[in-house]
Amino acid sequence: MIYDRFAKTMRPGAREIFRFNAACYGTAALAALCMGPGSRISAVTVGTAVWYALCVFTFQAMSVAAMRSGSMALVTLFGLYGMIIPSLAGPVFWKEPFGVGQAAGMVLMLLSVGLISGGKGEIRLSARWGMMAFLCFLGSGFAGVAEKVHQSTDAREEKNLFLFTAFVAMLILSLAGLLVCRGGEKQGADLRKTAVLGGASGLIVAVFSLVNITLAGNLDSLIYYPVANGGSLLLTVAASVLILREKPSGRQTAGFLAGLAAILLLSFPI
């Protein structure tokens, strides 16, 4: 919601986006530091945190680039479909249970996301756009795998250090992008507003990421990732109806009901 407000009120160029991300991840790194990251860090934590940071940064960069030349709804859809990668990694690599009900739940969740996020009208897409959307899919998915890998090792208690390292890496990438992207600065850019919105976003990112990695380490992948990704979309739809009094379309209603059914099926390995 904060990023949406930033994008709509400031209509940022590349430099403003990198500046916003720098403020976001700088604040998130400070928040992770305040959580008490500890004094020792293993090579596993550093490696998986950098892996996670590169995936998230790629996902964000490709999302922005793809949204400029294509459908925002479809870009969001590709990002959410990234949950397929960590969800299936659990049964394949960690021998987590995979029943018929969970398989049906996974299909229903993908259908739900498609129904809710699907855009209207004719959409023309280029091969370049398709590549950027595919990178969004990979970045989103393998970020989840990085979390799962870290939480499956002896370094699993280094959660705060993992997050601190990842946020610092993303801060460095954002600052590097800011230095490289010298052109395209908007006239009269509101630096204070960018810093405030970026900082507020960073606090939320830090708390959400801590909850995220904790649950990723304690729940089966096939349950957690579809429920977390699809569930957040369902909550968005519910909030728009109950709080904003928006009227959902028949397509969105069907998607919402399919999502609820998917969550129930994913919760029981039958």
N, C-alpha and C positions, 0 to 999 in steps of 0.2 A: 504493500500500500504506500509506503514511503517512497519507494523507487518510482511507482506510478505517478505520485504527486510531483516528484522531481522531474520526470520526463514530460509531464503534461504542462506544468507551469513554467519550466525553463527551456523546454525544447533543446536539450543539450547537444553540442557537437562532440567530436571524439575527445577533445581535451577536457571538456567539462565532465564527461563520463569517467575518464581516467582519474580526474581530480576527486570526483564523488567516491569512486572505489577506493582511492588512497585514504580518504577520510574515514570511510567505512571500515576498512581492514586495519588501519592504524588504531582506531578506537577498539575494534574487536581484539586486537593483539594486547592492548593495555588491559582490557577486561579479563582476558584469559590469564594475564600475568597476575592480576588481583585475585584470581581464583586460587592462587597458590600452586603454580605448576611444578615446583620441586627443583632440586639442584642437579639431578642426574638425568641424562637422556640417552637412550640407546640408539644404535644405528638404525634399528628397525623403525623406531618412531620417526626419526629424521627422514628416512627413505619414503615411508608411506605418507608422511605429511606433505612432502614435496610433490609426490605423485598426486595426492588429493588436490593440492593447490593448483597444479598445472591443469588438471581436469576441470576444476571449477572455473579457472580463469579462461580456459578455452571455451567452455560452455557459455560464459557470459559474453565474451568477445564475439563469438559466432552468432549468438542470439541477437545482439545489437545489429551486427552486419546484415543478418538475414531479414530482420524486421524492417530494415530500410528499403529492401527491394522485394519484399513478399508479404504474405499474410502473417500478422502477429499471432492469430489463433493457431495457425499451422506450426509456427515455430514453438509455441507453448506446448502443442501436442507432441512434437518430436522430443522436447525436453522431458515431458512426463512419461513418454514411452521408454525413456532410458531406464526406468525401473525394471524392465525386462532383464537387463544384464545382471545386476546383483541378485535379483529374485531367483534366476535360474542357476547362478553360481553357487548358491547355497546347497541345493541337492546334488550338483555335479561334483563340487570340490570338498564340501564339508559333510556330505552324506546326510543332509537334513531330510526329514520326511517329506514325501511328495505323493499325495493321494489324488484320486480322481476328482474329489470335491475341490481340492486346491487348484487343480488344472482348470476346472470349470470356472472357479473364482477368478483366476488370472485372466482368462478370456473375457469374462464379464466385466472386469475392471478396465481392460483395454477398450472394450466396447463402450463402457460408461464414459471414459475420458474422451473418446472420439465423438460421442453424441453431444456432450456438454461443450467441448471446445470447438467443434466443427464450425467452420465459417460458412457464410452464405454467398451465393453467386458464383460466377465463373472466375477461376483463379488460374493465371498463366504463370508457370514457374520455369526458370532456366536451369540448365545443368549446374551452373555456378551456385545458384540458390540451393539446389538439392544437395550439393556437397557441404555447404555451410550448415544446413539443417541436419545432415548426417553427423557432422562433427558435434553439433549440439547434443544429439542422441548419445554419441560415444562419451562425450565429456560428462554428461549427467550420469550415465550408467556406471562408468569406471570410477567416478568419485565415490559412489556407494560401495564398490568393490574394495577400494582403498581403505575405507572405514572398517569393512568386515575383516580384511586381512589383518589390520592392526589389532583389532579386538580379538583375533583368533591366536595371538602370539602371547609370549610371556610378558610383553611390554604393554598389555592391555590396561594396566593401572596408570599409565602415563597419558591419560586422556587429555589433561590440560596442556601438557607439553606438546602433544600432537597438534592440538588446536592453535597454540601459540606459534609453533613453527610454521604451520600452514598459513596463518594470518600474516606473519612476517613475510613469508614468501610471496603471498598475493599483494602485499603492500609494495614490495620491491618490484614486482611485475607491473603494478599500476604506475609507480613512479617512472619506471623505464618507458612505459607507453606514453607517459606525459612528456618525457624528454624527446622521444622520437617523433611524436605527433606535434610538430611545431606549428603547423598551419591549422586553419579551421577554427580559430578562437572566435567566439561570438563577441560582438561589441557589447560592452556594458554587462559582462558576465557577473552575476551576484556571487562573489566568492564566499561571503558570510553565510548565505542561505545554503550553498552547496555544502559547506563545512558542517552546518547544523543538521541538515537532513542526512548527510553521510554519517555523522557521528551517531545520530539516533538509530540509523539502520545498523551500524556496527554493534551497538549494545544488544539489539534484538538478535543479530546474527550469532553473537557469542553465546548467548543463552540457548538459542535454538540448536546450535551446533553441538553444545555439550549434551543436551537431551537426546539429540539425534544419534550421536556416536555411542552413548550409553545404551540406548534401546537397540541399536544395531548389534551390539555385543551380547545382548541378553535374549533376543528374540530370533526365531528362524527367519532367514532372508525372505522366504516366500510369503511369510505373514507380514513382516515389518515394512518392506519397501512398497508393495502395492497399497497397503493400508495407509501408510504415511503420505505417499504421493497422491493416490486417488482420494484418500480421506480429506486431505487439505483442499482439494478441488470441490468435494462435496460440501465442506464447511463454507467455502466461499459462496456457493450457490445458495445454501441455506441462509447465510447472513444477508445476501442480497434480497431474498424473499421476505424474511422475518424482520429485518432492520430497515432496509432501504425500500421495502414495499414494492420491489420489482416483480413483474409478472413473468414467470418462466414460460418458455415455449413448450409445445408438446414434446419436441425433441429433447430439451433439457430435462423435463420431468421424467421421461423414459430413461435418460442417462443417470439421473439421480437414483431412481429405483433400482436400476441395474447395479449401480455402485454399492448400494446398501446390501443387496443380495450377494455381491462379490465379497464384501467384508465378512459376512456371515460364513460363506463357504471357505474362505481363506483361513478362518480362525479354527476350523476343525479338520484335521488331516484324515479324511475318510477316503 
